[in-house]
């Protein structure tokens, strides 16, 4: 078993609500290279539904979504 990180950058948006957290994440993704992964940490449950929907028309994709300790951890791969 390996302890390698599954992401390149982390964006902690605990306390932010949608759509602001998604807009901030999209801004960060613009500055990342294709293939890199952004971890987004949020306390807003709407991110589960809204984030994949917002990315439908972009090359970026949600590759993993978990909930732990009251936070949502979303991994987004830059397209």
Secondary structure, 3 states (H helix, E strand, C coil): CCCCCCCCEEEEECCCCCCHHHHHHHHHHHCCCCCCEEEEEECCCCHHHHHHHHHCCCCCEEEEEEEECCEEEEEEECC
